[in-house]
Amino acid sequence: MLPASPQFTAAQAVLRRLCEEGHQAYLAGGCVRDVLLGREPKDFDVATSATPDIVLDLFPRTFAVGAHFGVILVSAEVDGQPTLTEVATFRSDGAYSDGRRPDAVRYTTSAEEDVQRRDFTINGLLLDGLAKHANLRDSVIDHVGGLADLDAGMIRAIGAPERRFDEDRLRLLRAIRFAARFNFAIDPATQSAMRALAPRIESVSSERVRDELTRVLTEGRARQAFELLDETNLLKHVLPEVSRMKGVAQPPQFHPEGDVWIHTLMLLEQLEPACSKTLAWGALLHDIGKPATYQPPSGPDDRIRFNGHVEVGVRIAAEICRRLRFSNDETTQILALVENHMRFADTMRMKSSTLKRFFRLNNFPEHLALHKMDCQASSLDMRGNLDNYHFARERYEAIPAEEVRPAPLLTGRELIAAGYKPGTAFKAMLHAVEEAQLEGAIQTTEEAIALVEAQFPHPNEPQKHE
């Protein structure tokens, strides 16, 4: 059954208008695939024999976002909700000299010719969105064997895989994403081409690689995706630092699950669909410093060590974030997750003030989530020791926000009024006051002044001489 949504209603109106004018028009691409899989499409795209100038003339509100490639956006309002329908003219592409876009396109009236340029068979299906067949599959136009591959759970390039991947090299990562998202296998010939062409992914812009990897991490089945990245040789070209985790042993008494790579895969396995990108990247990179800091046991009574792996990991993660052009805010949070993931081991021993400052970390629930995954991935049964996690979570939820970030009892103004001269000592004074306040030792401004006067010599007091 076709879905009922404003986006589908708008797409049907576009189909109807085009067909009334004598043009071929079908739903195309991912929306057809998703409908057949019983998934809710995010949008509905239309492929048509009408050329862009005709589309522009037929609809009152349009945007020529990709007119050079035959793509027009049609704007409409359905039930008070604005919608955009992408309408693409059937075309045949020329050479792809930049590995992303065709140098030239030729419009065609053949739907079969149009689908031959698409990436994978499951994305090359067309659907008559106006037909009223009892069986939805009877409305599908399949020129590429996509229905059979949907039924078989197979990702297969249309035509020659090498040509499809050379046209747009990001398709190398898209194949991984679709295989993981749908839990499909990759056709052997397609996978062989991916391994052979893996080095070409390095010519794709950092932003496009970042966005595709983020989708891989946040759509579910991230572990499966990264295992496929490794099997196809893509991992060492997009994230060589992660590839170096393989074979890096860990002390079995703390990590019975295996090496750093296996441990990281076990974290990725726990990522929920639609999780935040910063948590996903934090999970991937939290132990990124271990390969560079590996130290074997120095003797029979010693163990494997990774001294300084957090600090090294922060530097490596910062370079990855810079290379992939994450925003400043995203980078800050990813690095904070890497930098603080080991601190949970000390939570039960932390002073109240230290614990409260720990809770002040931006988006502390992400730190909690990472720690829980880290613990569960440090075992054979995905259970792990969650004592520190439960303690931290319960304390975090129990302490009122005003106790974690209390209003200051003192400012520089009160210190000046008390006779202290502004200077570097002010920072130490205010820190001492806040420390006592967080510990619950003082609660008023008067108590804060008394504490400062007890710990810091007053400038007006005579100096004592022995």
DRENPAKOL-336982 format. One record per residue (C-alpha): x, y, z; residue in one letter. Coordinates in steps of 0.5 Angstrom, whole numbers, plus 2048, in hexadecimal, padded with zeros to 3 digits. Layout:
N
XYZA;...
END
This chain:
466
800800800M;8038077FEL;80480B804P;7FF811806A;803817807S;80381F805P;80A81D801Q;8078177FEF;80081B7FCT;8058217F9A;80981C7F5A;8028197F2Q;8008207F0A;8068217ECV;80681A7E9L;7FE81B7E7R;8008227E4R;8068207E0L;80281A7DEC;7FC81E7DCE;8018227D7E;80381B7D4G;80981A7D7H;80C8147DBQ;80D8157E2A;80E8107E8Y;8108107EFL;81880E7EFA;81E80C7F3G;81E80B7FAG;81780C7FCC;8158067F7V;81A8027FBR;817804802D;810803800V;8117FC7FEL;8157FB804L;80F7FD808G;81380380BR;81180B80BE;81480F806P;817815808K;815818801D;8138177FAF;8178187F4D;8148187EDV;8178167E6A;8148197E0T;8158197D8S;8138217D9A;8198257D8T;81B82A7DEP;8188307DAD;81182D7D9I;81182B7E1V;8138327E2L;80D8347DED;80882F7E1L;8088317E8F;8088387EBP;80D8377F1R;8138347EFT;81B8347F0F;8208337EBA;8258307F0V;82882B7EBG;82582D7E4A;82C82C7E1H;82B8247E3F;8248257E1G;8218257E9V;81C82A7EBI;81882B7F2L;81182C7F2V;80E82F7F8S;80782E7FAA;80382F800E;7FF828803V;7FA829809D;7FE82F80BG;80582C80BQ;80A82E806P;80D829801T;8128287FCL;8128237F7T;8198227F3E;8178217EBV;81D81E7E7A;81D81D7DFT;81F8177DCF;8268177DAR;82C8147D8S;8338167DBD;8398177D7G;8408167DBA;8418187E2Y;84881B7E2S;84881D7E9D;8458177ECG;83F81A7EER;83B81E7E9R;83A81C7E1P;83D8217DDD;8378227D9A;83081F7D8V;82C81D7D3R;82481D7D4Y;8208177D2T;8198147D1T;81B80D7D3S;81A80B7DBA;81E8057DAE;8248097D7E;82380E7DDD;8248087E3V;82A8057E0Q;82E80B7E2R;82C80A7E9R;8308077EFD;82D8007F1F;8277FC7EFT;8237FD7F5I;8238057F4N;8228047ECG;81A8027EDL;8158067EAL;80E8067EDL;8078097E9D;80580D7EFG;7FE80E7ECL;7FC8067EBA;7F78037EFK;7FA7FC7EEH;7F87F77F4A;7FF7F57F5N;8047FB7F5L;8097F77F2R;8057F77EBD;8067FE7EBS;80D7FE7EBV;8127FE7E5I;8187FA7E6D;81D7FB7E0H;8237F97E5V;8217F37E9G;8207F77EFG;81A7F37F1L;81E7ED7F1A;8247F07F5D;81F7F37FAL;81C7EC7FBD;8237E97FCA;8257EE800G;82B7F07FCM;82F7F77FAI;8317F67F3R;8347FC7EEA;8307FD7E8I;8347FB7E2G;83B7FB7E3A;83D7FC7EAP;8448007E8E;8408057E4R;83B8067E9R;8408077EFF;84480B7EAD;83F8107E8E;83E8127F0D;84380F7F4R;83E8117FAL;83A80B7F8R;8408067FBL;83D809802L;836809800R;8368017FEA;839800805I;833804808R;82E801805F;8307FA806A;8317FC80EA;82A80080ER;8267FA80BF;82A7F480DN;82C7F2806F;8327EF803A;8367F27FEI;8367EE7F7D;83D7EB7F6P;83F7EF7EFA;83D7F57F3T;8417F47F9Q;8477F27F5S;8467F97F1A;8467FC7F7M;84C7F97FAR;8507FB7F3A;84E8027F3L;84E8037FBA;8548087FAP;85080D7F6R;84C80E7FCI;8518137FEE;84F8187F8S;8498197FBV;84881F7FFS;84981F807S;842822808E;83E81C804R;842817807V;84181A80ER;83981A80CD;83981380AE;83D81080FL;838814814T;832811811R;83680A811V;83780B819L;83080D81BT;82B809816E;82C80381AG;8307FD819R;837801819A;83B7FB81BR;8397F7815Q;83A7FE811A;8417FE814F;8437F7813E;8417F880BL;8457FE80BL;84B7FA80DD;8497F4809E;8497F8803T;8507FC804N;84C803805L;84D80380CL;85580580CK;85480A806H;84E80E80AV;85080D811L;85780A812P;85880B819E;85280781AV;855801816S;85B80181AR;8577FF820M;8577F881DK;85B7F3821G;85D7F8826V;85C7F382CA;8597F5833Q;85B7F283AP;8567EC83AP;8547EE842Q;8517F4840F;84F7F3838H;84D7EB838P;8497ED831E;8507EE82DG;8547F382AD;8527FB829V;84F7FA822W;84A7F4825I;8497F982BH;8477FF827T;8437FA822L;83F7F8829M;83E80082AL;83B801823L;8367FB824E;8337FF82AQ;832805826L;82A806825E;82780981FP;82781081EA;82C811824C;82F818824S;835818820K;83A81B825T;838815829L;839810823A;840813822W;842813829G;84180C829A;84580A823L;84B80F825L;84B80E82DH;85180982DD;85480C826I;85A80D82AG;85C80682CK;860804826P;865809827A;86680882ET;86680082FY;86B7FE834Q;86C7F6834P;86D7F383BP;8747F483ES;8747EE842G;8707E8844P;86C7EC849D;86B7F2845D;8657F3840R;8647F7839I;8647FE83BR;861804837F;86480A83BN;862811838G;85D80E833H;858813835V;85C819834E;85F81682DV;85881482BG;85581B82CV;85B81E827R;859818822I;852819823A;853821822A;85782081BE;85181B819I;84C82081AC;850826817R;851821811R;84A820810L;848827812R;843826818F;84082C81AS;84482F821N;83E82D825D;83E826823E;846826823T;84582882AT;84082382CQ;84481D829I;84A81F82CL;847820833A;844819832L;84B816831V;84F81A836E;84A81883CN;84881183AH;84D80E840M;84B813845R;84580F847F;84980A84BA;84A80F850D;843811851T;84280E858M;84881185AR;847818858M;84681D85DK;83F82085CS;842827859S;846822854T;84081E852L;83C824851K;84182784DR;841821849F;839821848F;83A828845R;83D82583FL;839827839N;834822837N;83681E83DF;83181883BP;835817835E;83B816839H;83781183DL;83480D837A;83B80D835L;83E80A83BH;83880583BK;83A802834M;841802836D;8407FE83CC;83B7F9839Q;8407F8833A;8467F6838S;8437F0839S;8417E9835L;83A7EA837D;8387F1836M;8377F283DR;83D7F5840G;83E7F8847N;8397FE847L;83A80084ED;83D80784DN;838808847Y;83280784CH;83580B852F;83781184DA;83081184AR;82C810850E;830816853R;82F81A84DY;82881984DE;82781A854A;82B821855I;827827854P;82A82B84EA;82B831853E;82F82D857E;83482B851V;83483284ER;832836855P;83283E854A;839841856P;83984385EL;83F84885CL;84184C856T;847851855G;842856857R;84185385EE;84985285FL;84B85985DI;84585C862A;849857867A;84F85B866G;853856861Y;85685985BK;855856854P;85A851852G;85C84A850T;85A848857A;853849856F;852843852K;85583F858A;85084285DM;84A841858L;84C83A857H;84D83885EA;84683B860V;84383785AE;84683185DE;843832864A;83D834861Q;83C82D85DL;83F829863E;83982C867G;83E82F86CA;83B83786BI;834839868Q;835841869T;839847867T;83B84886EE;83D84186FE;841842868A;84484986AI;846845871A;84A83F86DL;84E844869V;85084886EE;852842872A;85683F86CQ;859845869F;85D84B86CP;85985186DH;85D857869P;85B85C86FN;85D857875E;864858877P;869852875Q;86B84E87BK;87384D87DH;876848880E;
END
